[in-house]
Amino acid sequence: MKKTLAIILSAVMILGVVAVLPSFAAEAYTDAASWIITASSDSIGAIRAAFDGDLGSYWHTSYTVVDGKITEKAQPPHIVNIEFPEKRTVSGIRYIPRQMTEQDRSASGIWKAADFYGSVDGKNYEKIGSSAFDVVSSRNASDVKIKAGKYKAMRVTVTDSVNGYATAAEIEFLKPDDGKAENDKKDETGKEA
């Protein structure tokens, strides 16, 4: 009996580690301060909170409160546009929902579904991925594989979310799984290879 229990516990521990690793296996780009970032529902520049590396801050789509009641709110789809200073290889997107605190226990704004678009020229976009998100484990990071490529710009379109808002503690763009992400190799003349 002890042997069986030990085997089961070992399997649970191994599976638990395997379940956690994929969300943090790929390395993310960390130079968001140099990116041009806009959101369809962001009147005060709060979208930057989703790219600041701080899980305690978050982006929330806009809404209006009058006499303690929400009278207006932005409706989905909620669109976030990101332009990089130069093309870079992106293989995935990591979404980290707003984190639960003693003061904030709301799941409002956690993504249920999103589409992802890439642009090689910063003007024309193609759909490169989509995902449904598990709201039950809503505080965990989710890595989404996309059509990997060299992109000048990315677009995240939140199509469905809890209560129709959109929030994010962090939105990260992932380097190729090998972690090398040659931020666009250049030939000996300095031009893109």
C-alpha positions in Angstrom: 0.0 0.0 0.0 2.8 2.4 0.9 4.6 1.6 -2.3 1.4 2.3 -4.4 0.9 5.6 -2.5 4.5 6.6 -3.1 4.1 5.9 -6.8 0.9 7.9 -7.1 2.4 10.8 -5.2 5.5 10.7 -7.4 3.3 10.7 -10.5 1.3 13.7 -9.2 4.4 15.6 -8.4 5.9 14.9 -11.8 2.7 15.7 -13.7 2.3 18.9 -11.6 5.8 20.1 -12.6 5.1 19.2 -16.3 1.8 21.1 -16.2 3.5 24.3 -14.8 6.6 24.3 -17.1 5.0 24.9 -20.5 3.6 28.3 -19.3 7.1 29.5 -18.4 9.4 27.5 -20.7 9.7 30.2 -23.4 11.6 33.4 -22.7 9.7 36.7 -23.3 11.0 39.9 -24.8 11.6 42.5 -22.1 12.2 45.8 -24.0 8.5 46.9 -24.0 9.6 50.5 -23.1 10.7 51.0 -26.7 7.4 49.7 -28.2 4.5 51.8 -29.5 1.4 50.4 -27.7 -2.2 51.4 -28.1 -5.5 50.0 -27.1 -9.0 50.5 -28.5 -10.3 51.0 -25.0 -7.7 53.0 -23.1 -8.3 56.7 -22.6 -5.5 57.3 -20.1 -2.6 55.1 -21.4 -3.3 52.4 -18.8 -2.4 49.7 -21.5 1.3 50.3 -20.5 0.5 48.5 -17.2 0.1 45.2 -19.2 3.8 45.6 -20.4 5.6 46.9 -17.3 6.7 43.5 -15.9 4.7 44.2 -12.6 2.1 41.6 -11.8 0.6 44.0 -9.2 -0.5 46.5 -11.9 -2.9 45.8 -14.7 -4.7 47.2 -17.7 -8.5 47.5 -17.6 -10.7 48.6 -20.4 -12.5 52.0 -19.9 -15.8 52.5 -18.2 -17.8 55.4 -16.7 -19.2 55.5 -13.2 -22.0 57.9 -12.3 -23.4 57.9 -8.7 -21.6 54.6 -7.9 -23.0 52.8 -10.9 -21.3 51.9 -14.2 -23.2 53.7 -16.9 -21.0 53.0 -19.9 -18.3 50.6 -20.8 -16.3 49.6 -23.8 -17.6 46.5 -25.5 -15.6 43.7 -27.1 -13.7 43.2 -29.3 -11.0 45.0 -27.4 -7.9 45.5 -29.6 -4.3 46.1 -28.5 -1.7 47.1 -31.1 2.0 46.8 -30.5 4.7 48.0 -32.9 8.3 47.0 -32.3 11.2 49.3 -33.2 12.5 46.6 -35.5 11.3 43.2 -36.7 11.6 40.4 -34.2 11.0 36.6 -34.2 7.9 35.8 -32.1 6.7 32.2 -31.5 4.0 32.8 -28.9 2.1 35.1 -26.6 1.8 34.8 -22.9 -1.3 36.3 -21.2 -1.2 36.8 -17.4 -4.6 37.9 -16.0 -5.0 40.5 -13.3 -4.0 38.9 -10.0 -6.3 38.4 -7.1 -5.5 40.5 -4.0 -7.2 41.0 -0.6 -8.7 44.2 -2.0 -9.5 42.9 -5.5 -11.1 39.5 -5.9 -12.9 40.3 -9.2 -12.5 38.0 -12.2 -14.1 40.8 -14.3 -12.1 41.3 -17.6 -10.3 37.9 -17.6 -10.1 36.8 -21.2 -12.3 33.9 -22.4 -11.1 34.1 -26.1 -8.7 36.1 -28.2 -7.3 36.2 -31.7 -3.7 37.2 -32.5 -2.5 38.9 -35.7 1.0 39.6 -37.0 2.3 42.2 -39.5 5.7 42.1 -41.3 5.3 45.7 -42.4 3.3 47.3 -39.6 0.4 47.9 -41.9 -1.1 44.6 -43.2 -2.1 42.0 -40.6 -2.7 38.3 -40.9 -4.3 36.1 -38.3 -1.6 33.9 -36.8 -3.4 32.3 -33.9 -6.3 32.2 -31.5 -7.1 30.8 -28.1 -9.8 30.0 -25.6 -8.8 30.6 -22.0 -9.8 28.6 -18.9 -11.5 31.1 -16.6 -11.5 28.5 -13.8 -7.8 28.7 -13.5 -8.0 32.4 -14.4 -5.1 33.7 -12.4 -2.5 31.5 -14.1 -0.4 32.5 -17.1 -1.4 31.0 -20.5 1.1 30.6 -23.3 -0.5 30.6 -26.8 1.5 29.2 -29.7 1.1 31.3 -32.9 2.4 31.0 -36.4 6.0 31.9 -35.6 7.7 34.5 -37.8 9.5 37.9 -37.9 7.0 40.6 -37.2 7.2 44.4 -37.1 3.8 44.7 -35.3 1.4 42.5 -33.4 -2.4 42.8 -32.7 -4.2 41.2 -29.8 -8.0 41.1 -30.2 -9.9 40.0 -27.0 -13.2 38.7 -28.4 -14.8 37.4 -25.2 -14.2 38.1 -21.5 -15.7 38.0 -18.1 -18.4 40.7 -17.9 -17.3 42.1 -21.3 -14.3 44.1 -20.0 -10.7 43.2 -20.8 -7.9 43.2 -18.3 -4.3 41.9 -18.2 -1.5 42.0 -15.6 0.9 41.2 -18.5 0.9 40.5 -22.2 4.2 39.1 -23.3 5.6 38.1 -26.7 7.7 34.9 -26.6 11.0 34.2 -28.3 11.4 30.9 -30.2 11.3 27.9 -27.8 15.1 27.5 -28.0 15.3 30.9 -26.3 17.8 32.3 -28.9 15.4 34.6 -30.7 17.9 36.1 -33.1 16.4 39.6 -33.0 16.6 39.6 -36.7 20.0 38.6 -37.9 21.8 41.1 -40.1 24.4 40.3 -42.7 27.9 41.8 -42.7 26.6 45.0 -44.4 24.1 45.6 -41.6 21.1 44.7 -43.7 18.5 42.1 -42.6 19.5 38.6 -43.6 
